[in-house]
Amino acid sequence: MAKLRLNITMSLDGYVAGPDQSEEDPIGVGGQELHEWVFPLKEFRDMHGGEGGETNASSAVVNERWANIGATIMGRNMFGPIRGEWPDESWRGWWGEDPPYHHPVFVLTHHPREPLQMQGGTIFEFVTDGIESALARAKAAAQGEDVWLAGGASVINQYLAAGLVDQIDLSIAPVILGAGERLFDGLERGSVKLTQTRAVDAPGVTHIKYQVG
């Protein structure tokens, strides 16, 4: 059965993005520091059309995260900085015309928009009827593969509170952000049962994997 898998990087104080997200700072002020561990990797550069790069203990984690993923779910804020009604269809995401997903991506929003077909097999579909509808559509599109819950924090916390996440793979960066978008915010004590299944110490980051339930 297809799983909903959360793979994300978090600061030591629990934030997955810094404050004041904008077109200039898509991950918020200081948010870029969370991902410094992944930028040098060959796997990251391959995924984004680059060349070269290094291999270290994080490489196997990155490869594992992308294995058997057939669709992605994300929030409107992760797709872009546009708020409210879409003024037009000029905003096509942060990733250029060939985003790294190469499969259907379901964007949760309150404002309808026609699907957006990109190069490389990525298609953004905009879901206005809630998290369960987005998950059902993503699982159908994934055709037996798993679904990646990409972010941001608000959407992730909604799925966690609803008990819909099957697996959490956290990359913990040695960064204190102090403010921003906090993971697990608003969840009640004991509402998410976790069993640790893997821990990897890598340069500039620690990866911890949990089974939920």
TIRO-2110 file (N, C-alpha, C; in Angstrom, 1 decimal):
// TIRO-2110
0.8, -1.2, 0.0, N, 1, A
0.0, 0.0, 0.0, CA, 1, A
0.9, 1.3, 0.0, C, 1, A
0.5, 2.2, -0.8, N, 2, A
1.3, 3.5, -0.9, CA, 2, A
1.3, 4.2, 0.5, C, 2, A
2.5, 4.7, 0.8, N, 3, A
2.7, 5.5, 2.0, CA, 3, A
2.8, 7.0, 1.8, C, 3, A
2.4, 7.7, 2.8, N, 4, A
2.7, 9.2, 2.8, CA, 4, A
4.0, 9.4, 3.6, C, 4, A
5.1, 9.8, 2.9, N, 5, A
6.4, 9.9, 3.6, CA, 5, A
6.8, 11.4, 3.7, C, 5, A
7.1, 11.8, 4.9, N, 6, A
7.6, 13.2, 5.2, CA, 6, A
9.1, 13.1, 5.2, C, 6, A
9.7, 13.8, 4.3, N, 7, A
11.2, 14.0, 4.3, CA, 7, A
11.5, 15.5, 4.3, C, 7, A
12.2, 16.0, 5.4, N, 8, A
12.4, 17.4, 5.5, CA, 8, A
13.6, 17.7, 6.4, C, 8, A
14.2, 18.9, 6.2, N, 9, A
15.3, 19.3, 7.1, CA, 9, A
14.7, 20.4, 8.1, C, 9, A
15.2, 20.2, 9.3, N, 10, A
14.7, 21.0, 10.4, CA, 10, A
15.9, 21.6, 11.2, C, 10, A
15.7, 22.8, 11.8, N, 11, A
16.8, 23.4, 12.6, CA, 11, A
16.7, 22.7, 14.0, C, 11, A
17.8, 22.9, 14.8, N, 12, A
17.8, 22.3, 16.1, CA, 12, A
16.6, 22.8, 17.0, C, 12, A
16.1, 24.0, 16.7, N, 13, A
15.0, 24.6, 17.5, CA, 13, A
13.7, 24.4, 16.8, C, 13, A
13.6, 23.5, 15.8, N, 14, A
12.4, 23.0, 15.3, CA, 14, A
11.8, 23.7, 14.1, C, 14, A
12.5, 24.5, 13.4, N, 15, A
12.0, 25.3, 12.3, CA, 15, A
12.4, 24.7, 11.0, C, 15, A
11.5, 24.6, 10.0, N, 16, A
11.8, 24.1, 8.7, CA, 16, A
11.9, 25.3, 7.7, C, 16, A
11.6, 26.5, 8.1, N, 17, A
11.9, 27.7, 7.3, CA, 17, A
12.0, 28.9, 8.3, C, 17, A
12.8, 29.9, 7.8, N, 18, A
13.0, 31.0, 8.6, CA, 18, A
11.8, 32.0, 8.5, C, 18, A
11.8, 33.1, 9.2, N, 19, A
10.8, 34.1, 9.1, CA, 19, A
10.9, 34.9, 7.8, C, 19, A
9.7, 35.6, 7.5, N, 20, A
9.7, 36.6, 6.4, CA, 20, A
10.0, 35.9, 5.1, C, 20, A
9.3, 34.9, 4.8, N, 21, A
9.5, 34.2, 3.5, CA, 21, A
9.0, 35.2, 2.4, C, 21, A
9.8, 35.2, 1.3, N, 22, A
9.5, 36.1, 0.2, CA, 22, A
10.1, 35.6, -1.1, C, 22, A
9.9, 36.3, -2.2, N, 23, A
10.6, 35.9, -3.4, CA, 23, A
12.1, 35.9, -3.3, C, 23, A
12.6, 36.9, -2.5, N, 24, A
14.0, 37.0, -2.3, CA, 24, A
14.5, 36.0, -1.3, C, 24, A
13.7, 35.6, -0.4, N, 25, A
14.1, 34.6, 0.6, CA, 25, A
13.0, 33.5, 0.7, C, 25, A
13.0, 32.6, -0.3, N, 26, A
11.9, 31.6, -0.4, CA, 26, A
11.8, 30.7, 0.8, C, 26, A
12.9, 30.5, 1.5, N, 27, A
12.9, 29.6, 2.7, CA, 27, A
12.9, 30.5, 4.0, C, 27, A
12.7, 31.8, 3.8, N, 28, A
12.8, 32.7, 5.0, CA, 28, A
14.2, 33.1, 5.3, C, 28, A
14.3, 34.1, 6.2, N, 29, A
15.6, 34.6, 6.6, CA, 29, A
16.4, 33.5, 7.3, C, 29, A
17.5, 33.2, 6.8, N, 30, A
18.3, 32.1, 7.4, CA, 30, A
18.0, 30.7, 7.0, C, 30, A
16.9, 30.6, 6.3, N, 31, A
16.4, 29.2, 5.9, CA, 31, A
17.4, 28.5, 5.0, C, 31, A
18.1, 29.2, 4.2, N, 32, A
19.1, 28.5, 3.3, CA, 32, A
20.1, 27.7, 4.1, C, 32, A
20.5, 28.2, 5.3, N, 33, A
21.5, 27.5, 6.1, CA, 33, A
21.0, 26.1, 6.4, C, 33, A
19.8, 25.8, 6.5, N, 34, A
19.3, 24.5, 6.8, CA, 34, A
19.8, 23.4, 5.8, C, 34, A
20.0, 23.9, 4.6, N, 35, A
20.2, 22.9, 3.5, CA, 35, A
21.6, 22.9, 3.0, C, 35, A
22.5, 23.5, 3.7, N, 36, A
23.9, 23.6, 3.3, CA, 36, A
24.5, 22.2, 3.2, C, 36, A
24.0, 21.2, 3.9, N, 37, A
24.5, 19.9, 3.8, CA, 37, A
24.3, 19.2, 2.5, C, 37, A
23.2, 19.6, 1.8, N, 38, A
22.8, 18.9, 0.6, CA, 38, A
23.3, 19.5, -0.7, C, 38, A
23.6, 20.8, -0.6, N, 39, A
24.0, 21.5, -1.9, CA, 39, A
25.2, 20.9, -2.5, C, 39, A
26.2, 20.4, -1.8, N, 40, A
27.4, 19.9, -2.4, CA, 40, A
27.3, 18.5, -2.9, C, 40, A
26.2, 17.8, -2.6, N, 41, A
26.1, 16.4, -3.0, CA, 41, A
25.9, 16.2, -4.5, C, 41, A
26.5, 15.1, -5.0, N, 42, A
26.3, 14.8, -6.4, CA, 42, A
24.9, 14.5, -6.7, C, 42, A
24.2, 13.8, -5.7, N, 43, A
22.8, 13.5, -5.9, CA, 43, A
21.9, 14.7, -6.1, C, 43, A
22.2, 15.7, -5.3, N, 44, A
21.4, 17.0, -5.4, CA, 44, A
21.7, 17.6, -6.7, C, 44, A
23.0, 17.7, -7.1, N, 45, A
23.3, 18.4, -8.4, CA, 45, A
22.7, 17.6, -9.6, C, 45, A
22.8, 16.3, -9.5, N, 46, A
22.1, 15.5, -10.6, CA, 46, A
20.6, 15.8, -10.7, C, 46, A
20.0, 15.9, -9.6, N, 47, A
18.5, 16.1, -9.5, CA, 47, A
18.2, 17.4, -10.1, C, 47, A
19.1, 18.4, -10.0, N, 48, A
18.8, 19.8, -10.5, CA, 48, A
19.5, 20.1, -11.8, C, 48, A
20.0, 19.1, -12.5, N, 49, A
20.6, 19.3, -13.8, CA, 49, A
22.0, 19.8, -13.7, C, 49, A
22.7, 19.7, -12.5, N, 50, A
24.1, 20.2, -12.4, CA, 50, A
25.0, 19.0, -12.7, C, 50, A
26.3, 19.3, -12.4, N, 51, A
27.4, 18.4, -12.6, CA, 51, A
28.3, 18.3, -11.4, C, 51, A
29.1, 17.2, -11.3, N, 52, A
30.0, 17.1, -10.2, CA, 52, A
29.3, 16.8, -8.9, C, 52, A
30.0, 17.3, -7.8, N, 53, A
29.5, 17.1, -6.5, CA, 53, A
30.2, 15.9, -5.8, C, 53, A
29.9, 15.9, -4.5, N, 54, A
30.6, 14.9, -3.6, CA, 54, A
29.7, 13.8, -3.1, C, 54, A
30.2, 12.8, -2.6, N, 55, A
29.5, 11.7, -2.0, CA, 55, A
29.9, 11.5, -0.6, C, 55, A
28.9, 11.4, 0.3, N, 56, A
29.3, 11.2, 1.7, CA, 56, A
28.1, 10.4, 2.3, C, 56, A
28.0, 10.3, 3.6, N, 57, A
27.0, 9.5, 4.3, CA, 57, A
25.6, 10.0, 4.0, C, 57, A
25.4, 11.2, 3.6, N, 58, A
24.1, 11.7, 3.2, CA, 58, A
23.6, 11.2, 1.9, C, 58, A
24.5, 10.7, 1.1, N, 59, A
24.1, 10.3, -0.3, CA, 59, A
23.1, 9.2, -0.3, C, 59, A
23.3, 8.2, 0.5, N, 60, A
22.4, 7.1, 0.5, CA, 60, A
21.0, 7.5, 1.1, C, 60, A
21.0, 8.5, 2.0, N, 61, A
19.8, 9.0, 2.6, CA, 61, A
19.0, 9.7, 1.5, C, 61, A
19.6, 10.5, 0.7, N, 62, A
19.0, 11.3, -0.4, CA, 62, A
18.4, 10.3, -1.4, C, 62, A
19.2, 9.3, -1.8, N, 63, A
18.7, 8.3, -2.8, CA, 63, A
17.5, 7.6, -2.3, C, 63, A
17.6, 7.2, -1.0, N, 64, A
16.5, 6.5, -0.4, CA, 64, A
15.2, 7.3, -0.4, C, 64, A
15.3, 8.6, -0.1, N, 65, A
14.2, 9.5, 0.0, CA, 65, A
13.5, 9.6, -1.4, C, 65, A
14.2, 9.6, -2.5, N, 66, A
13.6, 9.8, -3.8, CA, 66, A
13.2, 8.4, -4.4, C, 66, A
13.6, 7.3, -3.8, N, 67, A
13.2, 6.0, -4.3, CA, 67, A
11.7, 5.8, -4.1, C, 67, A
11.0, 5.2, -5.1, N, 68, A
9.6, 4.8, -5.0, CA, 68, A
8.7, 6.0, -4.7, C, 68, A
9.0, 7.2, -5.2, N, 69, A
8.1, 8.3, -5.0, CA, 69, A
7.4, 8.6, -6.3, C, 69, A
6.1, 8.5, -6.3, N, 70, A
5.3, 8.7, -7.6, CA, 70, A
4.5, 10.0, -7.6, C, 70, A
4.4, 10.7, -6.5, N, 71, A
3.7, 12.0, -6.5, CA, 71, A
4.2, 12.8, -5.2, C, 71, A
3.9, 14.1, -5.3, N, 72, A
4.3, 15.0, -4.2, CA, 72, A
3.1, 15.8, -3.8, C, 72, A
3.0, 16.2, -2.5, N, 73, A
2.0, 17.1, -1.9, CA, 73, A
2.8, 18.3, -1.3, C, 73, A
2.4, 19.5, -1.6, N, 74, A
3.0, 20.7, -1.0, CA, 74, A
1.9, 21.7, -0.7, C, 74, A
2.2, 22.7, 0.1, N, 75, A
1.3, 23.8, 0.4, CA, 75, A
1.6, 25.0, -0.6, C, 75, A
0.6, 25.9, -0.7, N, 76, A
0.7, 27.0, -1.5, CA, 76, A
1.9, 27.8, -1.3, C, 76, A
2.3, 28.0, 0.0, N, 77, A
3.5, 28.8, 0.3, CA, 77, A
4.8, 28.2, -0.2, C, 77, A
4.8, 26.8, -0.3, N, 78, A
6.0, 26.2, -0.9, CA, 78, A
6.1, 26.4, -2.4, C, 78, A
4.9, 26.4, -3.0, N, 79, A
4.9, 26.6, -4.5, CA, 79, A
5.4, 28.0, -4.9, C, 79, A
5.0, 29.0, -4.0, N, 80, A
5.4, 30.3, -4.4, CA, 80, A
5.0, 31.4, -3.5, C, 80, A
5.4, 32.6, -3.7, N, 81, A
5.1, 33.7, -2.7, CA, 81, A
3.8, 34.4, -3.0, C, 81, A
3.0, 34.0, -4.0, N, 82, A
1.8, 34.7, -4.3, CA, 82, A
0.7, 34.4, -3.3, C, 82, A
0.1, 35.4, -2.8, N, 83, A
-1.0, 35.3, -1.8, CA, 83, A
-2.3, 35.7, -2.3, C, 83, A
-3.4, 35.1, -1.8, N, 84, A
-4.7, 35.4, -2.2, CA, 84, A
-5.0, 34.9, -3.6, C, 84, A
-6.0, 35.5, -4.3, N, 85, A
-6.3, 35.1, -5.7, CA, 85, A
-5.1, 35.1, -6.6, C, 85, A
-5.0, 34.2, -7.5, N, 86, A
-3.9, 34.2, -8.5, CA, 86, A
-4.2, 35.4, -9.4, C, 86, A
-3.3, 36.4, -9.5, N, 87, A
-3.5, 37.5, -10.4, CA, 87, A
-3.5, 37.1, -11.8, C, 87, A
-2.7, 36.1, -12.2, N, 88, A
-2.5, 35.6, -13.5, CA, 88, A
-1.8, 34.3, -13.4, C, 88, A
-1.4, 33.7, -14.5, N, 89, A
-0.7, 32.4, -14.4, CA, 89, A
0.8, 32.5, -14.7, C, 89, A
1.3, 33.7, -14.4, N, 90, A
2.8, 33.9, -14.7, CA, 90, A
3.7, 33.2, -13.7, C, 90, A
3.2, 33.1, -12.5, N, 91, A
4.1, 32.4, -11.5, CA, 91, A
4.0, 30.9, -11.7, C, 91, A
5.2, 30.2, -12.0, N, 92, A
5.2, 28.8, -12.4, CA, 92, A
6.1, 28.0, -11.4, C, 92, A
6.3, 28.5, -10.2, N, 93, A
7.1, 27.8, -9.2, CA, 93, A
8.5, 28.3, -9.2, C, 93, A
9.3, 27.9, -8.2, N, 94, A
10.6, 28.3, -8.0, CA, 94, A
11.7, 27.7, -8.9, C, 94, A
11.3, 26.6, -9.5, N, 95, A
12.3, 25.6, -10.0, CA, 95, A
12.5, 25.8, -11.5, C, 95, A
12.0, 26.8, -12.2, N, 96, A
12.2, 26.9, -13.6, CA, 96, A
11.3, 26.0, -14.4, C, 96, A
11.5, 25.8, -15.7, N, 97, A
10.6, 25.1, -16.6, CA, 97, A
10.8, 23.6, -16.4, C, 97, A
11.8, 23.1, -15.8, N, 98, A
12.0, 21.7, -15.6, CA, 98, A
12.3, 21.4, -14.1, C, 98, A
11.2, 21.4, -13.3, N, 99, A
11.3, 21.2, -11.9, CA, 99, A
11.9, 19.8, -11.6, C, 99, A
12.5, 19.6, -10.4, N, 100, A
13.1, 18.3, -10.2, CA, 100, A
12.2, 17.1, -9.8, C, 100, A
10.9, 17.3, -9.8, N, 101, A
10.0, 16.3, -9.4, CA, 101, A
9.8, 15.2, -10.4, C, 101, A
9.4, 15.6, -11.6, N, 102, A
9.2, 14.7, -12.7, CA, 102, A
8.1, 13.7, -12.5, C, 102, A
7.1, 14.2, -11.7, N, 103, A
5.8, 13.4, -11.5, CA, 103, A
4.8, 14.4, -11.1, C, 103, A
3.5, 14.0, -10.8, N, 104, A
2.5, 15.0, -10.4, CA, 104, A
2.7, 15.6, -9.0, C, 104, A
2.5, 16.9, -8.9, N, 105, A
2.7, 17.6, -7.6, CA, 105, A
1.3, 18.2, -7.3, C, 105, A
0.8, 18.0, -6.1, N, 106, A
-0.5, 18.5, -5.7, CA, 106, A
-0.3, 19.6, -4.7, C, 106, A
-0.8, 20.8, -5.1, N, 107, A
-0.5, 22.0, -4.3, CA, 107, A
-1.8, 22.4, -3.6, C, 107, A
-1.8, 22.4, -2.3, N, 108, A
-3.0, 22.8, -1.5, CA, 108, A
-3.2, 24.3, -1.5, C, 108, A
-4.4, 24.7, -1.9, N, 109, A
-4.6, 26.2, -2.0, CA, 109, A
-6.1, 26.4, -1.8, C, 109, A
-6.5, 27.6, -1.4, N, 110, A
-7.9, 28.0, -1.3, CA, 110, A
-8.4, 28.6, -2.7, C, 110, A
-7.5, 28.8, -3.6, N, 111, A
-7.8, 29.5, -4.8, CA, 111, A
-7.6, 28.6, -6.1, C, 111, A
-8.6, 28.3, -6.8, N, 112, A
-8.5, 27.4, -8.0, CA, 112, A
-7.5, 27.9, -9.0, C, 112, A
-6.9, 27.0, -9.7, N, 113, A
-6.1, 27.3, -10.9, CA, 113, A
-6.0, 26.1, -11.7, C, 113, A
-5.9, 26.3, -13.0, N, 114, A
-5.7, 25.2, -14.0, CA, 114, A
-4.4, 24.4, -13.8, C, 114, A
-4.4, 23.1, -14.0, N, 115, A
-3.1, 22.4, -13.9, CA, 115, A
-2.0, 23.0, -14.7, C, 115, A
-0.8, 22.9, -14.3, N, 116, A
0.4, 23.5, -14.9, CA, 116, A
1.3, 22.4, -15.4, C, 116, A
1.4, 22.2, -16.7, N, 117, A
2.3, 21.2, -17.2, CA, 117, A
3.7, 21.8, -17.4, C, 117, A
4.7, 21.1, -16.8, N, 118, A
6.1, 21.5, -17.0, CA, 118, A
6.9, 20.5, -17.7, C, 118, A
8.1, 20.8, -18.0, N, 119, A
9.0, 19.9, -18.7, CA, 119, A
9.3, 18.7, -17.7, C, 119, A
9.8, 17.6, -18.3, N, 120, A
10.3, 16.5, -17.6, CA, 120, A
9.3, 15.7, -16.8, C, 120, A
8.0, 15.9, -17.2, N, 121, A
6.9, 15.1, -16.5, CA, 121, A
6.3, 15.7, -15.3, C, 121, A
6.8, 16.8, -14.8, N, 122, A
6.2, 17.5, -13.7, CA, 122, A
4.9, 18.2, -14.1, C, 122, A
3.8, 17.9, -13.3, N, 123, A
2.6, 18.7, -13.5, CA, 123, A
2.1, 19.1, -12.2, C, 123, A
1.8, 20.4, -12.0, N, 124, A
1.3, 21.0, -10.8, CA, 124, A
-0.2, 21.0, -10.9, C, 124, A
-0.9, 20.3, -9.9, N, 125, A
-2.3, 20.4, -9.8, CA, 125, A
-2.7, 21.0, -8.5, C, 125, A
-3.7, 21.9, -8.6, N, 126, A
-4.1, 22.8, -7.5, CA, 126, A
-5.4, 22.3, -6.8, C, 126, A
-5.3, 21.9, -5.6, N, 127, A
-6.3, 21.2, -4.8, CA, 127, A
-7.0, 22.2, -3.9, C, 127, A
-8.3, 22.4, -4.0, N, 128, A
-9.0, 23.4, -3.1, CA, 128, A
-9.9, 22.7, -2.1, C, 128, A
-10.0, 21.4, -2.1, N, 129, A
-11.0, 20.7, -1.2, CA, 129, A
-10.3, 19.9, -0.1, C, 129, A
-9.1, 20.3, 0.4, N, 130, A
-8.6, 19.8, 1.6, CA, 130, A
-7.5, 18.7, 1.5, C, 130, A
-6.9, 18.4, 2.6, N, 131, A
-5.8, 17.5, 2.7, CA, 131, A
-6.1, 16.1, 2.3, C, 131, A
-7.3, 15.6, 2.7, N, 132, A
-7.6, 14.2, 2.4, CA, 132, A
-7.8, 14.0, 0.9, C, 132, A
-8.5, 15.0, 0.2, N, 133, A
-8.6, 15.0, -1.2, CA, 133, A
-7.3, 15.0, -1.9, C, 133, A
-6.4, 15.9, -1.5, N, 134, A
-5.1, 15.9, -2.1, CA, 134, A
-4.3, 14.6, -2.0, C, 134, A
-4.4, 13.9, -0.8, N, 135, A
-3.8, 12.7, -0.6, CA, 135, A
-4.4, 11.6, -1.5, C, 135, A
-5.7, 11.5, -1.6, N, 136, A
-6.3, 10.5, -2.4, CA, 136, A
-5.9, 10.7, -3.9, C, 136, A
-5.9, 11.9, -4.3, N, 137, A
-5.5, 12.2, -5.7, CA, 137, A
-4.0, 11.9, -6.0, C, 137, A
-3.2, 12.2, -5.0, N, 138, A
-1.7, 11.9, -5.1, CA, 138, A
-1.5, 10.4, -5.1, C, 138, A
-2.2, 9.7, -4.3, N, 139, A
-2.0, 8.2, -4.3, CA, 139, A
-2.4, 7.6, -5.6, C, 139, A
-3.5, 8.1, -6.1, N, 140, A
-4.0, 7.6, -7.4, CA, 140, A
-3.0, 7.9, -8.5, C, 140, A
-2.5, 9.1, -8.5, N, 141, A
-1.5, 9.5, -9.5, CA, 141, A
-0.2, 8.7, -9.4, C, 141, A
0.2, 8.4, -8.1, N, 142, A
1.5, 7.7, -7.9, CA, 142, A
1.5, 6.2, -8.4, C, 142, A
0.3, 5.7, -8.7, N, 143, A
0.2, 4.4, -9.3, CA, 143, A
0.9, 3.3, -8.5, C, 143, A
0.7, 3.2, -7.2, N, 144, A
1.3, 2.2, -6.4, CA, 144, A
2.6, 2.6, -5.7, C, 144, A
3.2, 3.7, -6.1, N, 145, A
4.4, 4.2, -5.5, CA, 145, A
4.0, 5.1, -4.3, C, 145, A
4.9, 5.6, -3.5, N, 146, A
4.6, 6.4, -2.3, CA, 146, A
4.5, 7.9, -2.7, C, 146, A
4.0, 8.6, -1.8, N, 147, A
3.7, 10.1, -1.9, CA, 147, A
4.7, 10.8, -1.0, C, 147, A
5.4, 11.8, -1.5, N, 148, A
6.2, 12.7, -0.6, CA, 148, A
5.4, 13.9, -0.1, C, 148, A
5.4, 14.0, 1.2, N, 149, A
4.9, 15.2, 1.8, CA, 149, A
6.0, 16.2, 2.0, C, 149, A
6.0, 17.3, 1.1, N, 150, A
7.2, 18.1, 1.0, CA, 150, A
7.2, 19.3, 1.9, C, 150, A
6.1, 19.8, 2.3, N, 151, A
6.0, 21.0, 3.1, CA, 151, A
5.0, 22.0, 2.6, C, 151, A
4.9, 23.2, 3.2, N, 152, A
5.6, 23.6, 4.4, CA, 152, A
5.1, 23.1, 5.7, C, 152, A
5.5, 23.8, 6.7, N, 153, A
5.2, 23.3, 8.1, CA, 153, A
3.7, 23.3, 8.3, C, 153, A
2.9, 24.2, 7.9, N, 154, A
1.5, 24.3, 8.1, CA, 154, A
0.8, 23.0, 7.5, C, 154, A
1.1, 22.7, 6.3, N, 155, A
0.5, 21.6, 5.6, CA, 155, A
1.0, 20.3, 6.3, C, 155, A
2.2, 20.2, 6.6, N, 156, A
2.8, 19.0, 7.3, CA, 156, A
2.0, 18.8, 8.6, C, 156, A
1.9, 19.8, 9.4, N, 157, A
1.2, 19.7, 10.7, CA, 157, A
-0.2, 19.3, 10.6, C, 157, A
-0.9, 19.7, 9.6, N, 158, A
-2.3, 19.3, 9.3, CA, 158, A
-2.3, 17.8, 9.1, C, 158, A
-1.4, 17.3, 8.2, N, 159, A
-1.4, 15.9, 7.9, CA, 159, A
-1.0, 15.0, 9.2, C, 159, A
-0.1, 15.5, 10.0, N, 160, A
0.3, 14.8, 11.2, CA, 160, A
-0.9, 14.8, 12.2, C, 160, A
-1.6, 15.9, 12.4, N, 161, A
-2.7, 16.0, 13.3, CA, 161, A
-3.8, 15.1, 12.8, C, 161, A
-4.0, 14.9, 11.5, N, 162, A
-5.0, 14.0, 11.0, CA, 162, A
-4.6, 12.5, 11.0, C, 162, A
-3.4, 12.2, 11.4, N, 163, A
-2.9, 10.8, 11.5, CA, 163, A
-2.7, 10.2, 10.1, C, 163, A
-2.3, 11.0, 9.1, N, 164, A
-2.2, 10.5, 7.8, CA, 164, A
-0.8, 10.2, 7.3, C, 164, A
0.2, 10.6, 8.1, N, 165, A
1.6, 10.4, 7.8, CA, 165, A
2.1, 9.0, 8.2, C, 165, A
2.7, 8.3, 7.3, N, 166, A
3.2, 6.9, 7.6, CA, 166, A
4.7, 6.9, 8.1, C, 166, A
5.5, 7.8, 7.6, N, 167, A
6.9, 7.8, 7.8, CA, 167, A
7.5, 9.2, 7.9, C, 167, A
8.4, 9.4, 8.8, N, 168, A
9.0, 10.7, 8.9, CA, 168, A
10.6, 10.5, 8.9, C, 168, A
11.2, 11.2, 7.9, N, 169, A
12.6, 11.2, 7.8, CA, 169, A
13.1, 12.6, 8.0, C, 169, A
13.7, 12.9, 9.2, N, 170, A
14.1, 14.3, 9.5, CA, 170, A
15.6, 14.4, 9.3, C, 170, A
16.0, 15.5, 8.7, N, 171, A
17.4, 15.9, 8.7, CA, 171, A
17.6, 17.1, 9.6, C, 171, A
18.4, 16.9, 10.6, N, 172, A
18.5, 18.0, 11.7, CA, 172, A
19.8, 18.7, 11.4, C, 172, A
19.7, 20.0, 11.1, N, 173, A
20.9, 20.8, 10.8, CA, 173, A
21.3, 21.5, 12.1, C, 173, A
22.6, 21.7, 12.3, N, 174, A
23.1, 22.4, 13.5, CA, 174, A
23.0, 23.9, 13.4, C, 174, A
21.7, 24.3, 13.3, N, 175, A
21.4, 25.7, 13.1, CA, 175, A
20.3, 26.1, 14.0, C, 175, A
20.4, 27.3, 14.6, N, 176, A
19.3, 27.9, 15.5, CA, 176, A
18.7, 29.0, 14.7, C, 176, A
17.4, 28.9, 14.3, N, 177, A
16.8, 30.0, 13.5, CA, 177, A
16.0, 31.0, 14.4, C, 177, A
15.5, 30.5, 15.5, N, 178, A
14.9, 31.4, 16.5, CA, 178, A
13.5, 31.8, 16.2, C, 178, A
13.1, 31.7, 14.9, N, 179, A
11.7, 32.1, 14.5, CA, 179, A
11.5, 31.5, 13.1, C, 179, A
10.2, 31.5, 12.7, N, 180, A
9.9, 31.0, 11.3, CA, 180, A
8.7, 30.0, 11.4, C, 180, A
8.8, 29.0, 10.5, N, 181, A
7.7, 28.0, 10.4, CA, 181, A
8.2, 26.7, 11.2, C, 181, A
7.4, 26.4, 12.3, N, 182, A
7.9, 25.4, 13.2, CA, 182, A
7.2, 24.0, 12.9, C, 182, A
8.0, 23.0, 12.8, N, 183, A
7.4, 21.6, 12.6, CA, 183, A
6.8, 21.2, 14.0, C, 183, A
5.7, 20.4, 13.9, N, 184, A
5.0, 19.8, 15.0, CA, 184, A
4.3, 20.9, 15.9, C, 184, A
4.2, 22.1, 15.4, N, 185, A
3.5, 23.1, 16.1, CA, 185, A
2.0, 22.8, 16.2, C, 185, A
1.5, 22.9, 17.4, N, 186, A
0.0, 22.7, 17.7, CA, 186, A
-0.4, 21.3, 17.9, C, 186, A
0.5, 20.3, 17.7, N, 187, A
0.2, 18.9, 18.0, CA, 187, A
0.1, 18.7, 19.5, C, 187, A
-0.9, 17.8, 19.8, N, 188, A
-1.1, 17.5, 21.2, CA, 188, A
-0.1, 16.4, 21.7, C, 188, A
0.2, 16.5, 23.0, N, 189, A
1.1, 15.5, 23.6, CA, 189, A
0.6, 14.1, 23.3, C, 189, A
1.5, 13.2, 22.8, N, 190, A
1.1, 11.8, 22.5, CA, 190, A
0.3, 11.6, 21.3, C, 190, A
0.0, 12.6, 20.5, N, 191, A
-0.8, 12.5, 19.3, CA, 191, A
-0.1, 11.8, 18.2, C, 191, A
1.2, 11.8, 18.1, N, 192, A
1.9, 11.1, 17.1, CA, 192, A
2.9, 10.1, 17.7, C, 192, A
2.7, 8.8, 17.5, N, 193, A
3.5, 7.8, 18.0, CA, 193, A
4.6, 7.4, 17.0, C, 193, A
5.8, 7.5, 17.5, N, 194, A
7.0, 7.3, 16.6, CA, 194, A
7.9, 6.2, 17.1, C, 194, A
8.4, 5.4, 16.1, N, 195, A
9.4, 4.4, 16.4, CA, 195, A
10.6, 4.7, 15.5, C, 195, A
11.8, 4.9, 16.2, N, 196, A
13.0, 5.2, 15.4, CA, 196, A
13.5, 4.0, 14.7, C, 196, A
13.7, 4.1, 13.4, N, 197, A
14.2, 3.0, 12.6, CA, 197, A
15.6, 3.1, 12.0, C, 197, A
16.1, 4.4, 12.0, N, 198, A
17.4, 4.6, 11.4, CA, 198, A
18.0, 6.0, 11.9, C, 198, A
19.3, 6.0, 12.1, N, 199, A
20.0, 7.3, 12.4, CA, 199, A
21.3, 7.3, 11.6, C, 199, A
21.6, 8.4, 11.0, N, 200, A
22.8, 8.5, 10.2, CA, 200, A
23.5, 9.8, 10.6, C, 200, A
24.7, 9.7, 11.0, N, 201, A
25.6, 10.9, 11.3, CA, 201, A
26.3, 11.3, 10.0, C, 201, A
26.2, 12.5, 9.5, N, 202, A
26.8, 12.9, 8.2, CA, 202, A
27.4, 14.3, 8.4, C, 202, A
28.2, 14.7, 7.5, N, 203, A
28.8, 16.0, 7.6, CA, 203, A
27.7, 17.1, 7.6, C, 203, A
27.7, 17.9, 8.7, N, 204, A
26.8, 19.0, 8.8, CA, 204, A
25.3, 18.7, 9.0, C, 204, A
25.0, 17.4, 9.4, N, 205, A
23.6, 17.1, 9.5, CA, 205, A
23.5, 15.7, 10.2, C, 205, A
22.4, 15.5, 10.8, N, 206, A
22.0, 14.1, 11.3, CA, 206, A
20.7, 13.7, 10.8, C, 206, A
20.6, 12.5, 10.2, N, 207, A
19.3, 12.1, 9.6, CA, 207, A
18.7, 11.0, 10.6, C, 207, A
17.4, 11.3, 11.0, N, 208, A
16.7, 10.3, 11.8, CA, 208, A
15.4, 9.9, 11.2, C, 208, A
15.2, 8.6, 11.1, N, 209, A
14.0, 8.1, 10.4, CA, 209, A
13.1, 7.5, 11.4, C, 209, A
11.7, 7.7, 11.3, N, 210, A
10.8, 7.2, 12.2, CA, 210, A
9.6, 6.5, 11.4, C, 210, A
9.1, 5.5, 12.0, N, 211, A
7.8, 4.9, 11.5, CA, 211, A
6.7, 5.5, 12.4, C, 211, A
5.6, 5.9, 11.8, N, 212, A
4.6, 6.5, 12.6, CA, 212, A
3.5, 5.5, 12.9, C, 212, A
3.0, 5.5, 14.1, N, 213, A
2.0, 4.6, 14.5, CA, 213, A
2.5, 3.3, 15.3, C, 213, A
END
